């Protein structure tokens, strides 16, 4: 093996378990996580000459893994899973690692732009449900609509957001 291959082999050994765990957390499927981990390292190997060292190696690998995961979701047409993961990610505690913070800020920015682009009645319900953590009953009372309407509007709002995020 030549030097770059030996270096990459060490990167693989050092970070495989962590990248796999990261992807398993995202997809919740051990077989898919294994495939996505392999694809992550394949893409990382191809991109290694462009790695500039400005972030930790795992942060760089996690960014690649996240992109591969979202491509996987698009291929699987798991659109509802995509928005649910974005929403879950936005309400999860923030990691202190700078790379995670940056990726999360980018995700938050994408979701905010998507929310801003949908009709107001949909964004209102979505914001109250996700960020306000209100029940459908509380949303209905606050907006003067039925509980069933709040549920339908929230469902439609999620579909609007999915469309915007998938077409970005």
Secondary structure, 3 states (H helix, E strand, C coil): CCHHHHHHHHHHHHHHHHHHHHHHHHHCCHHHHHHHHHHHHHHHHHHHHHCCCCCCHHHHHHHHHHHHHHHHHHHHCCHHHHHHHHHHHHHCCCCCCHHHHHHHHHHHHHHHHHHHHCCHHHHHHHHHHHCCCCCHHHHHHHHCCCHHHHHHHHHHHHHHHHHHHHCC
